[in-house]
Amino acid sequence: MVKIAANIEVDFSRLGPSEGSSMVVVGGCGGMGRSIVKAASDSGVEVTVFDLQASFEKHPTDDCVDFRPIDATDERSVKQAFAEYSSKKSIDSLINLVGFKNDLISVQELSVSGWDEVIEGNLKSAFLVCNAVIPLMSDQGSIVNVASGLATRVLPGYSPYSASKAGLIALTKGIAIENVPRIRANAVAPAAVKTAFLAGGTGRVENEDGDWDLDYQKYIQNIPLGRLGEVDDVVGPILFLCGSSSRYMTGQVLWVNGGGLMP
């Protein structure tokens, strides 16, 4: 334990959230979510997973992890889930993983309903979750939204997804500046990671191991580290932002992409 200011002590042996702290992982049944939940719960964090019932049925949580069904795009569902949780405890850290990508399509060919679906799933959902959780956060609590490198590096066919993730980064920065010093809010923006997300998303597709909208060999040629991201490459940075070692960070974006994007 190191004292870095008059009333601030940090345990640098533990870079993630502290043992016994409370964490809510929205979208915790997905590939990245499951790894986050396991790492946090193994470290003694009290984790609650919010996710679609369909996602839970495919990937049930462990007995030591509480689960609550939620449709993050539905205001009533979000408010109900957080109201039921808040009757028990405050929230020390919130990780928002909700989102999915669109089928590759140009803006000219994209329908209004297709645009709305992606914005609702990636941006409206984040607004609803953050709007509900802010009053429930403990002092010095941490919100971590998972964005994407495509928020900055826009590729053909990904326009609605890129727009939604750029909006998510702006939303995160707004939450950060509006809630200092009580709450910190940061984002992690990964590049492509080996999860069901590349096939369409957990709870949204039957075959989570289906074809990816990604030319693997072409993609890694532009990654200095020479490989696709693994789930654990992103779990560490997310948990770091939940812990006291990142207590002087708010409104920031951690770009996790093997060097493929250096903003």
C-alpha positions as CSV (number, residue, x, y, z in Angstrom):
1,M,0.0,0.0,0.0
2,V,1.4,3.4,-1.1
3,K,0.2,6.8,0.0
4,I,0.1,9.1,-3.0
5,A,-1.7,12.0,-1.3
6,A,-2.9,13.0,2.2
7,N,-6.1,10.9,2.0
8,I,-5.3,8.6,-0.9
9,E,-3.7,5.1,-0.6
10,V,-3.3,2.8,-3.5
11,D,-2.5,-0.9,-3.5
12,F,-0.3,-1.3,-6.6
13,S,-0.2,-5.1,-6.1
14,R,-3.8,-5.0,-7.3
15,L,-4.4,-3.0,-10.5
16,G,-8.0,-4.0,-10.9
17,P,-11.1,-3.5,-8.6
18,S,-10.6,-4.2,-5.0
19,E,-11.7,-7.4,-3.2
20,G,-15.2,-7.2,-1.9
21,S,-16.2,-4.3,-4.2
22,S,-19.4,-4.5,-6.3
23,M,-19.4,-4.7,-10.0
24,V,-22.2,-4.8,-12.6
25,V,-21.3,-6.1,-16.1
26,V,-23.9,-5.3,-18.7
27,G,-23.5,-7.8,-21.5
28,G,-21.6,-10.2,-19.3
29,C,-22.7,-13.4,-21.0
30,G,-20.7,-12.6,-24.2
31,G,-17.2,-13.8,-24.9
32,M,-15.5,-10.8,-23.5
33,G,-18.0,-10.5,-20.7
34,R,-17.5,-14.0,-19.5
35,S,-13.8,-13.5,-19.2
36,I,-14.2,-10.2,-17.3
37,V,-16.7,-11.8,-15.0
38,K,-14.4,-14.8,-14.2
39,A,-11.3,-12.6,-13.7
40,A,-13.2,-10.3,-11.4
41,S,-15.1,-12.9,-9.4
42,D,-11.9,-15.0,-9.0
43,S,-10.3,-11.8,-7.4
44,G,-13.1,-11.6,-4.8
45,V,-15.2,-8.9,-6.6
46,E,-19.0,-9.3,-6.1
47,V,-20.2,-9.5,-9.7
48,T,-23.7,-9.2,-11.1
49,V,-24.3,-9.8,-14.8
50,F,-27.1,-8.0,-16.7
51,D,-27.8,-9.5,-20.1
52,L,-30.5,-10.8,-22.5
53,Q,-32.2,-13.9,-21.3
54,A,-31.3,-15.6,-24.6
55,S,-27.6,-14.9,-23.9
56,F,-27.9,-16.3,-20.4
57,E,-29.5,-19.5,-21.6
58,K,-26.5,-20.1,-24.0
59,H,-23.9,-19.1,-21.4
60,P,-25.2,-19.4,-17.8
61,T,-23.3,-17.6,-15.1
62,D,-21.5,-19.4,-12.3
63,D,-23.4,-20.0,-9.1
64,C,-21.3,-17.3,-7.3
65,V,-22.4,-14.7,-9.9
66,D,-25.8,-13.1,-9.8
67,F,-27.8,-12.7,-13.0
68,R,-30.5,-10.3,-14.0
69,P,-32.3,-10.3,-17.4
70,I,-32.3,-7.0,-19.2
71,D,-33.0,-5.6,-22.6
72,A,-30.6,-2.6,-22.7
73,T,-32.4,-1.0,-25.5
74,D,-35.7,-0.8,-23.5
75,E,-36.0,2.0,-21.0
76,R,-38.5,0.1,-18.8
77,S,-36.4,-3.0,-18.7
78,V,-33.2,-1.1,-17.8
79,K,-34.9,0.9,-15.0
80,Q,-36.5,-2.2,-13.5
81,A,-33.2,-4.1,-13.5
82,F,-31.3,-1.4,-11.8
83,A,-34.1,-0.6,-9.4
84,E,-34.1,-4.2,-8.2
85,Y,-30.4,-4.2,-7.8
86,S,-30.1,-0.9,-6.0
87,S,-32.4,-2.2,-3.2
88,K,-29.4,-4.2,-2.1
89,K,-26.2,-2.2,-2.6
90,S,-24.5,0.7,-4.4
91,I,-22.3,0.0,-7.5
92,D,-18.5,0.5,-7.3
93,S,-17.9,-0.3,-11.0
94,L,-20.0,-0.6,-14.1
95,I,-18.8,-2.2,-17.3
96,N,-21.0,-1.7,-20.4
97,L,-20.3,-4.2,-23.2
98,V,-23.7,-4.0,-24.9
99,G,-23.5,-3.7,-28.7
100,F,-23.3,-5.4,-32.0
101,K,-22.1,-4.6,-35.5
102,N,-24.2,-4.3,-38.7
103,D,-24.0,-6.3,-41.8
104,L,-21.6,-4.6,-44.2
105,I,-23.6,-2.1,-46.2
106,S,-23.0,1.3,-47.7
107,V,-24.8,4.4,-46.4
108,Q,-26.6,4.7,-49.8
109,E,-28.0,1.2,-49.4
110,L,-28.7,1.3,-45.7
111,S,-32.4,1.5,-44.6
112,V,-33.6,3.9,-41.9
113,S,-34.6,0.8,-39.8
114,G,-31.1,-0.7,-40.2
115,W,-29.5,2.6,-39.1
116,D,-31.9,2.9,-36.1
117,E,-31.2,-0.7,-35.0
118,V,-27.4,-0.2,-34.8
119,I,-27.7,3.2,-33.1
120,E,-30.2,1.8,-30.6
121,G,-28.1,-1.3,-29.9
122,N,-24.8,0.5,-29.4
123,L,-25.6,4.1,-28.3
124,K,-29.1,4.4,-27.0
125,S,-28.5,1.3,-24.8
126,A,-25.4,2.9,-23.3
127,F,-27.3,6.1,-22.6
128,L,-30.1,4.1,-20.9
129,V,-27.6,2.1,-18.8
130,C,-25.5,5.1,-17.8
131,N,-28.6,7.2,-17.1
132,A,-29.9,4.5,-14.7
133,V,-26.6,3.7,-13.0
134,I,-25.2,7.2,-12.3
135,P,-27.4,7.8,-9.2
136,L,-26.5,4.3,-7.9
137,M,-22.7,4.6,-8.1
138,S,-20.7,4.8,-5.0
139,D,-18.3,7.7,-4.4
140,Q,-15.2,7.2,-6.5
141,G,-17.1,4.7,-8.6
142,S,-16.0,3.9,-12.1
143,I,-17.9,3.5,-15.4
144,V,-16.2,1.7,-18.3
145,N,-17.9,1.7,-21.7
146,V,-16.5,-0.5,-24.4
147,A,-16.2,1.3,-27.7
148,S,-14.2,0.3,-30.8
149,G,-11.3,1.4,-32.9
150,L,-13.8,1.8,-35.7
151,A,-15.0,5.0,-33.9
152,T,-12.0,6.6,-35.4
153,R,-10.8,4.3,-38.2
154,V,-13.9,4.1,-40.4
155,L,-14.0,1.3,-42.9
156,P,-16.4,0.8,-45.9
157,G,-19.7,-0.7,-44.8
158,Y,-19.3,0.1,-41.1
159,S,-20.7,3.6,-41.1
160,P,-23.6,3.1,-38.6
161,Y,-21.4,1.1,-36.3
162,S,-18.6,3.6,-36.4
163,A,-21.0,6.5,-35.8
164,S,-22.5,4.7,-32.8
165,K,-19.2,4.0,-31.2
166,A,-17.9,7.5,-31.9
167,G,-21.1,8.7,-30.1
168,L,-20.4,6.3,-27.2
169,I,-16.9,7.9,-26.7
170,A,-18.5,11.3,-26.7
171,L,-21.1,10.2,-24.2
172,T,-18.4,8.7,-22.0
173,K,-16.5,12.0,-22.0
174,G,-19.7,13.9,-21.2
175,I,-20.5,11.6,-18.2
176,A,-16.9,12.1,-17.0
177,I,-17.0,15.9,-17.0
178,E,-20.5,16.1,-15.6
179,N,-19.8,13.8,-12.6
180,V,-16.4,14.7,-11.3
181,P,-15.1,14.1,-8.7
182,R,-17.7,11.5,-7.5
183,I,-17.6,9.2,-10.6
184,R,-15.0,8.4,-13.2
185,A,-16.0,7.4,-16.7
186,N,-13.6,6.0,-19.3
187,A,-13.8,3.9,-22.5
188,V,-11.8,1.0,-23.9
189,A,-11.7,0.8,-27.7
190,P,-10.5,-2.5,-29.0
191,A,-9.8,-3.6,-32.5
192,A,-11.2,-6.9,-33.7
193,V,-11.2,-9.6,-31.0
194,K,-11.8,-13.3,-31.3
195,T,-15.4,-13.6,-29.9
196,A,-18.9,-14.4,-31.2
197,F,-19.2,-10.6,-31.8
198,L,-17.5,-11.1,-35.2
199,A,-20.2,-13.5,-36.2
200,G,-23.0,-11.1,-35.1
201,G,-23.1,-11.2,-31.3
202,T,-24.0,-13.4,-28.4
203,G,-27.8,-13.8,-28.2
204,R,-28.3,-12.5,-31.7
205,V,-27.1,-15.4,-33.8
206,E,-27.6,-19.2,-33.7
207,N,-24.1,-20.1,-34.7
208,E,-21.6,-18.0,-32.6
209,D,-18.8,-19.7,-34.5
210,G,-20.1,-18.7,-37.9
211,D,-18.4,-16.8,-40.6
212,W,-16.7,-13.5,-39.7
213,D,-17.1,-10.3,-41.8
214,L,-13.3,-10.1,-41.7
215,D,-10.5,-11.1,-44.1
216,Y,-8.2,-12.4,-41.4
217,Q,-4.9,-12.5,-43.3
218,K,-5.4,-9.1,-44.8
219,Y,-6.4,-7.6,-41.4
220,I,-3.4,-8.8,-39.5
221,Q,-1.0,-7.4,-42.2
222,N,-2.0,-4.0,-40.8
223,I,-1.4,-4.9,-37.2
224,P,2.2,-4.3,-36.0
225,L,1.9,-7.0,-33.4
226,G,0.9,-9.4,-36.2
227,R,-2.2,-11.1,-34.8
228,L,-5.9,-10.7,-34.0
229,G,-6.8,-9.6,-30.5
230,E,-7.6,-12.2,-27.8
231,V,-10.2,-11.6,-25.2
232,D,-7.6,-11.4,-22.4
233,D,-5.8,-8.6,-24.2
234,V,-8.8,-6.4,-23.5
235,V,-9.9,-7.7,-20.1
236,G,-6.8,-6.3,-18.3
237,P,-7.3,-2.7,-19.5
238,I,-11.0,-2.8,-18.6
239,L,-10.4,-4.0,-15.1
240,F,-7.5,-1.6,-14.6
241,L,-10.0,1.3,-15.3
242,C,-12.3,-0.1,-12.6
243,G,-9.6,0.0,-9.9
244,S,-7.9,2.6,-7.7
245,S,-4.7,2.5,-9.8
246,S,-6.5,4.5,-12.5
247,R,-8.1,6.9,-10.1
248,Y,-6.5,9.9,-11.8
249,M,-8.0,9.0,-15.2
250,T,-11.5,10.1,-16.4
251,G,-12.8,10.9,-19.8
252,Q,-10.1,8.9,-21.4
253,V,-10.0,6.2,-24.1
254,L,-7.6,3.2,-24.0
255,W,-7.0,2.0,-27.6
256,V,-6.3,-1.7,-27.5
257,N,-5.4,-2.8,-31.0
258,G,-1.9,-4.3,-31.4
259,G,-0.6,-1.0,-32.7
260,G,-3.1,-0.9,-35.7
261,L,-4.4,2.5,-34.7
262,M,-2.4,5.2,-32.9
263,P,-4.6,8.3,-32.5
